Amino acid sequence: MPAYSTNMRLKFPIVALALEIITIILFAVFAVYDDGKSDGHGEHSNKTDHEKKPMDLYPMFQDVHVMIFIGFGFLMTFLKRYGFSSVGINLLLAAFGLQWGLLMQGIWHMDHGKIKVNIFKIINADFSTATVLISFGAVLGKTSPVQLLIMTILEITIFSINEHLVASILKANDVGASMIIHAYGAYFGLAVARVLYRPGLRNGHENDGSVYHSDMFAMIGTVFLWMFWPSFNSAIADPGYTQLTAVINTYLSLAACVLSAYAISSLVEHKGKLDMVHIQNATLAGGVAVGTCADMNIEPFGAMLIGLLAGVISTLGFKYLTPMLASNLGIQDTCGVHNLHGMPGILGGLAGQCYHVLLVATASMQAAALASSIGFALVGGAITGLIMKLPIWGQPPDQNCFDDSIYWEVPQEEEENEGSLVHADHSKNKAEA
């Protein structure tokens, strides 16, 4: 049995404050306000338009911000005794990640040795944070806040290298980031989960599940993500009709995805009933899958076909693939990020390649971008997992996984109510039997 030291009184404050102080020092040295005279704003920016109208992207930024802090946070509240951590740690990681992302992405686009901060750059910083929150879902309930801060530093650093390679060197198209955010975040998280594999959880855990109200909270996250996903996929598209195309394609792909996810859920579940896990997650897969070609002229029906296929793949993944990964490969994917972000991310990358082939253009850069994203994710995730596995970071023991009380002050009456609810459910089930 590994040794566990979960007391956070010293290690968490020291790590958190040290990271913030280091980040502030780096900002003091490198970060300045954008004065509108920058040599460039990033890989995908339209310099002239953003210089003339520096606040035009602010509504898009706010939409993406809502996704990061409300959408991702509440989506993970389905665990019955882990709601504080799902929303609370999501806020912690996002707040630190967006600062670190500004630095890590900014170093590739420095202007006279300075990172000029503007709306475009803070959108990209939110994007870098999304990769961490996706990976967080794979290890949800099994890691400490300190471990997750370590993951945030390493994952965003590696992400920024891969993003620069894909966008600036390979010059691949991935406006909605199916490959560089979703596939990368998913496979990074799966690699970490594999390294942190817990044999003691092989047969499940009593708290690794939902109750009625926790699933309702998770649906809040789903609806926010679903509503704002068109902004996520179009935020960094070229202004004008290209950006409009990205909005329309995402809008239609998501709508079609909902129908296929509901249909397949009913098809594979007992007596045709709907499974809330599928509805919370697979209905969003269309937004992931259409990301790479969101700004391409794939026609409205093409976007709908991508969404339809994404809903099918994602739902089937939750039903059949997640248990297989856990039992055969030792990958305990708490939130099923492989089904929502991994496979739909690959589908998005392949759709982008197909579009380039149909245009009689080379798809090799698109293929290289997908391979690079998955490669960086798997190698980087494995290395990060090994570092996170060190006992000094306060990893919870098996019996305390999926339980807020190990790291949070939980109201005593809430604990008692949870216990009575569980007891009542058992009594009711026994009576019905």
N, C-alpha and C positions, 0 to 999 in steps of 0.2 A: 504494500500500500504506500502511495506517495505521501510525503509529509505536507500538511496544509497549515498555513498561517494566514487566516482570513481577517485578522484585526487590521482595519484600515486607518487607525488613529494617526499613525505617523507616515506610513508609506504612501497613502493616497494624497494627503496634503503636500508632502514633499515633492512628489512627482508632478502633481497638477500645477503647483506654484512655480516649480523650477521650469517646467515647459512654457508657462505663460511669460515668465520673466525673460527667458531666452528669446521667445517670439517677439516680445516688445523691443528688446535690444536690436534684433534683426530688422524690425520695422523702422526703428530710429535710424539705422544705418542705410537702409535701402529704399524704404517706401516714401513716396511723396504724392500729393494730389496731382491728378492729370490736369495740365494747364491747356489742353487742346492743341499743343504743338508737338505731340509725341510723334516719333518715327513710325509707330505702329501700335495696334491695340491687341494683337493676338493673331492666331492662325486664321480665324474665319472672319475677322471684323472687316467692315467696310469703313475705312479710315475717314473719308470725307464726310459721310453722313453722320457718323458718331461724333466727329469733332464739331460739326455745325449744331447738332441737337443732342447734347450730352445726356439729357434726361429721357429721351425717347424710349429707351429700353427699360426704364424703371418699372412700368406695369408688368413686363415680362419677368423682371427680377423678382417682384413681389409674388407672382404666381409660383415661380420655382421655389422661392423661400417658404411659401405655404406648404408645398409638397415635402420639402426637407424636414420641416419642424412639426407639422401636423400630420401630413400624409404618412410618412414613414413611421413616425412615432406611434400613432394610434393603430396603424396596421398590425403592429407587433403586440398589441395588448390582448390578444386572444388567450394567452396563458392565464389560467384562473388565479394564480398567486404571484404574478410577475408584472403587474401593470405599472407599478412605480418605476421599475427598472426599464421597462419598454419605453415609456415616455421620457423618464428622467435621464437615463443614460443616453438616449437618442439626442436630447438637448445638449448634454455635455460634449458628446463626440462631434456633433454638428458645429457647436460654437468654437471648439478648438480646431476642428478640421477646416473650417472656412478661412481661419487665419493662416494656418499652415499651407493651405492650398494656394492662397494669394502669393505666398513667398515661393513655393516650389514651382508653380507655373510661371510666376513672374520672372524668375531668373533666366528663362529662355527668351524673354522679350524685353530685356532691359534697355532703357534709353539713357545714354550717357551715364551708365552705372546705377541707374535708379529704376525702381518699379513704379510706374505711374498708375495709380489706382483710379479706376473709373467703373461705370456700371457694367460694362462688358466683362471686365476682369472679375468683379465680384459675382457675376453669374457663373463664370467658369470656376470660381472658387467653390460655389455651391455644388456645381457638377462634380468636382473632385470629392466633396464630402459625401455625395450620393454613393460613391463606390464603397466607402466605409460602412455606410448604413445598410447597404445590401449585404456586405460580408457579415455585419453584426447579426443579421437574421439567421445566418447559418450556425452561429455559435451562441445564439440567444439562450440565456438561462444557465450557461455552463462556464461563464468567464467572469472575472472580477473587473471593476471599473479601471483598475490600473493596467491590467492586461489589455483592455480595449483602447486605452490611451496609447499604449505602445504600438498596437496594431494600426491606429490612426496615423501616427508619424510615419511608419514604414510603408503602409499601403499608399498614402498620398504621394510620398516621395517616389515610389516606383511607378505609380500612375502617371505622374508628370513626365517621367522619362518616356513611357510608352506613348503618351498622347503626343509629345513632341515628335517622336519617330513616325507615328501614323499620320499626323496632320501636316507636319512641316517637311519631313524627308520623303516619306512614301507618297504624300499628297493624296491620300485616300479620302473619299467622301463618307462622312459619318455624322451628319448634322445633328441627328437625334441620339447619337452615341450608343447605338445598339451594341457595338463591339467594344469601344474603349471605356464605357461605363458599365453597362449591364452585364455583358459576358465577362469582362474583367472582374467586376465586383463579385459576381457569383462564383467564378472558379477560384478566385483568391480566397473567398470565404470557405469554399469546399475543401481547398487544400489545407487551410488552417484547421478546419473541423477534423480532417483526417489525421493530422498530426496530434491533435488534442483528443483523439478517440478515447472514449471511456468504456471499457468492457463492462463496468458495473451498470451501465445504462442500456445494455444490449436488449434487455427484456422490458424496457420502458421505465417510466417513473410516474408515481401517482400524481404529481403536479404537472406533468407534461401533457396538458389537455386544457379544454376550455369549459366554461359554464355559460349559461344563457347570457348574462349581462356582459361577460368579457368578449363574447363574439359580437355583441352589439357595438361595443366600443371599437372593436377592430374594423367594423363596417364604416365607422366614421372616417378612418384612415383611407379605406378603399374609395369612398365617394370623393374625398378631397383629391386624391391622386388622379382618379378618373376624370374629374372635371378640369383639372389644371394641366393634364398631360400635353394637350396641344401647345401650350406655352413652353413646356420643357423641350419639345422637339423642334420648335421654331425659333427659340430665343436668339440663337446665334446664326440663323439663316440670313442671307442677304436681304435687306429691307425691300419691301415692295411685293410683287407678285410671287417671288420665290418663297418669301415668308408666309404669304397667304396659302400657297400650295402645301407647305408643311403643316399648317393648321388644319386645312381641309382633310388631307390624307390621314392625319392622326385622329381627327374627329370621327371619320368614317371607319377607320380600322378598329377603333375602340368599340364603336357601336356594333359592328359585325361580330367582334370577339365576344361580347356579352351573350349574344344569341347562341353561339356555338358552345361556349362554356356552360351555360345553363342546360343546353340540350344533352351534352355529353355527361354532365353530372347526373342528370336524371336517368340517362341510359345505363350508367355503370353502378348506380347505387341501389340499395335494397328497396324493392317495390316502387322504383322510379322517383324516390324522394331526392330533394336537393341537398347537397352537402355544403355547409357554410364555409368550409375551408376552400372549396373550389370557387365559390362566389366571391369571397374576399380577395382572392389572388388571381385566378385564371382570367377573370374579367378584365384585368389590366394588361395581360400579355400582348394584346394588340398594339398598345402604345410602345412597348419595348420593341416588338418585331418590325414595326414600320419605321423605326427611328432612322436607320441608315439611309433609306431612300425616301424619307419624308418630304424633302424638298425637290425630289425628282418628278418628272412628268410620267408617273405610272398610271395615270387616269384614276378617277374615283373608284371604279370597279376593282382595279388592281389593289388599291389600299384595303378594300373590303375583303378581298380574297386572302390577303396577308393576315388580316385580323381574324378571319374565320379559321384559318389554319392554326394560328397562334393559340386560339381558345381551345381547340381540339388537343393540340400537343401538350399544352400546360395542364389541362384537366386530367388527361391520361397519365401525365407525369406524377401528379399528386396521388392518383389512385394506385398506380402500379410501380413507378420507378423509384419513388422515395423509399418505400420499404425494401426494395432490392438493393439500393445503395447502402442502406444501413446494415442489412444482413450479410451482403456479399463483399462489400468494399470497405466496411467500417466507417462510412461517412454519415454521421448523425446530423442531418440538415434540419434544424428545428423548424424554420419557417418555410422550407421548401423553395429556397431561392434558386435552386437549379431549374425548377419548373416555371417560375415567374420571370427570372432574369437570364438564367444560363441558356437554356434551349431556345427561348424566343430571341435572345441576343444573337445566337448563332444563325437562327432563321433570318433575322434582319441582315446580318452580314452576307448570307448567301443570296438574299433577295437583291441586295446592292450589286453583287457580282453578276447576277443574271441580267440586271438592267444594263450594265456596261457591255455585256456580251451582245445583247440585242442591238445596242447602238454601234456594233462592230468596233467597239473600243476595247482596249485591254482591261481585263478584270484582274490582272496579276497583282496590281497594287492593293486592290480590295481584299484579295485572298491573303496577301502578305500582312495586311492590317489585322485581319481576323486571327491569323496564326500568331502574330506578335502579341496581341491582347491576351490570348489564352496562354501563350507561353510565359509571358511576364507574370500573369496571374498565378499559374501553377507553381512556378519556381519561387516567385516572391512570397506567395502564400505559405509554401512549405518552410522556407527560411524563417518567415515571421512566426509561424506556428512553433518552431523549435525554440525561438527566443521567448515566446509567450509561455512555453511549457516550464520555464525555470520556476522553481517553487517560491521564489521571493515575491512574486506578483500577486499573491493572495487568491489563487484559484480556489473555488468552492469545492468541498468534498461532494461525492456523488449524492449523498442523502440530502444535501442542502441545495441542490440544483433546482432551478425553476421556482425559487422561493425568495421573495423580496426581503424577508426578515433578516437574512444574513448580512445584508449591506444597508438596510434602511430601517428607520424607526417606523414600525407599522402599528397603527392604533390597535390596542388590545381588543376592543370590542369588535373590530373588523376580523381579527383572527378567530374570535369566538364565534362570530356569525358564520364565517367560512366553515368552521368545524361543524356547526349545527346544520348548515345547508347540506354539507356532504353526508352527514348522518341521516338527514331527512331523505336525501336522494336514495341512499342505500336501503332505508326502510321501505320507501315507496316501491323500489325495484323488487325488493324481496316479497312485498305484499302482492304485487302484480304477478310475480312468478308463481 
